[in-house]
Amino acid sequence: MFEARWEFEVSPVHRDDFVAAYGPDGPWVQLFRQGIGYLGTELIEVAPTRWVTVDRWTSRASYETFRAAFAAEYAAIDARCESLTVSERKLSESGD
């Protein structure tokens, strides 16, 4: 299994929109579901304005194949969601 972890600092006024976008029915998960090997995403509230996502894939190869195939769609959602956060950073990637 492969996991990608991201940390987000969320503007308090955009909290609900952030949760909707990154939660189980949001556009990120809807996009990821189109990728072969996608296992799920966990959205974790670390503090009132700090969140972590954990995206799980069957393998690093399935994740990288998805990113290549859906690069334009990924970039479009990323651009739409940018205003919801103060900052974001990749925490880690692990697994095969």
Backbone torsions as a table, in degrees:
resi	resn	phi	psi	omega
1	MET	NA	148.4	178.3
2	PHE	-120.3	138.5	177.2
3	GLU	-128.4	138.5	172.0
4	ALA	-117.9	126.8	-177.6
5	ARG	-116.4	131.2	179.1
6	TRP	-125.5	145.7	175.8
7	GLU	-115.4	138.6	-178.4
8	PHE	-129.1	134.7	167.8
9	GLU	-99.0	120.0	-170.8
10	VAL	-108.8	134.0	174.2
11	SER	-63.7	130.0	-178.1
12	PRO	-55.0	-34.1	-178.5
13	VAL	-72.5	-16.0	-179.4
14	HIS	-108.7	11.3	-175.8
15	ARG	-53.5	-52.7	-176.7
16	ASP	-63.2	-39.4	178.1
17	ASP	-67.0	-37.8	177.2
18	PHE	-62.3	-49.0	-179.6
19	VAL	-60.5	-39.9	178.1
20	ALA	-64.9	-39.8	-177.3
21	ALA	-73.3	-36.6	-174.4
22	TYR	-103.1	-4.0	-179.5
23	GLY	-78.4	-174.1	-170.7
24	PRO	-65.3	-18.2	179.1
25	ASP	-116.9	9.7	-176.5
26	GLY	-78.3	173.2	-176.7
27	PRO	-63.2	-30.2	178.2
28	TRP	-64.3	-49.5	-179.2
29	VAL	-64.8	-39.3	177.7
30	GLN	-59.9	-40.5	177.3
31	LEU	-68.5	-47.7	-178.8
32	PHE	-58.6	-35.6	-179.4
33	ARG	-60.9	-18.9	177.8
34	GLN	-77.6	-13.8	-178.5
35	GLY	-87.4	135.6	175.8
36	ILE	-70.0	128.2	178.5
37	GLY	97.9	0.4	177.6
38	TYR	-72.8	129.8	-178.1
39	LEU	-107.0	-25.9	179.6
40	GLY	149.0	169.5	179.3
41	THR	-131.4	136.9	175.4
42	GLU	-111.6	130.7	177.0
43	LEU	-108.9	119.0	-173.3
44	ILE	-119.0	124.3	175.1
45	GLU	-86.1	113.2	-179.0
46	VAL	-88.7	-36.0	177.9
47	ALA	-153.8	168.8	-177.2
48	PRO	-52.7	-30.1	-180.0
49	THR	-119.1	11.0	-178.2
50	ARG	-125.5	128.0	-176.5
51	TRP	-131.8	153.1	174.7
52	VAL	-128.1	137.6	171.4
53	THR	-111.8	144.9	174.8
54	VAL	-126.1	111.2	178.8
55	ASP	-99.0	128.3	-176.7
56	ARG	-114.1	135.2	180.0
57	TRP	-132.6	156.6	178.9
58	THR	-62.7	-29.8	-179.5
59	SER	-160.3	163.0	174.7
60	ARG	-61.1	-38.6	-179.6
61	ALA	-61.5	-41.1	179.5
62	SER	-65.9	-38.9	177.1
63	TYR	-64.1	-47.3	-178.8
64	GLU	-66.3	-36.1	176.2
65	THR	-63.9	-44.1	176.6
66	PHE	-59.2	-49.1	-177.8
67	ARG	-59.7	-37.8	179.1
68	ALA	-70.8	-43.3	-175.8
69	ALA	-71.3	-30.9	-174.7
70	PHE	-117.5	29.9	-176.6
71	ALA	-58.4	-43.6	-178.4
72	ALA	-66.6	-43.6	179.8
73	GLU	-65.9	-41.1	178.2
74	TYR	-59.8	-48.3	-179.6
75	ALA	-62.5	-37.5	-179.4
76	ALA	-66.4	-44.1	178.4
77	ILE	-67.1	-41.3	178.5
78	ASP	-57.9	-43.2	179.0
79	ALA	-65.0	-41.3	179.5
80	ARG	-65.7	-33.2	-175.7
81	CYS	-90.6	-7.8	-175.3
82	GLU	-57.8	-37.0	-177.4
83	SER	-71.6	-11.1	-178.8
84	LEU	-81.7	-17.0	-173.9
85	THR	-120.5	152.9	173.0
86	VAL	-84.7	-38.5	178.1
87	SER	-156.4	160.0	172.6
88	GLU	-147.8	148.2	177.2
89	ARG	-152.4	147.0	176.0
90	LYS	-76.5	125.2	178.1
91	LEU	-82.7	-48.5	-177.1
92	SER	-170.0	163.3	168.4
93	GLU	-131.2	138.2	179.8
94	SER	-148.8	153.5	178.0
95	GLY	103.2	177.9	-176.2
96	ASP	-86.6	NA	NA
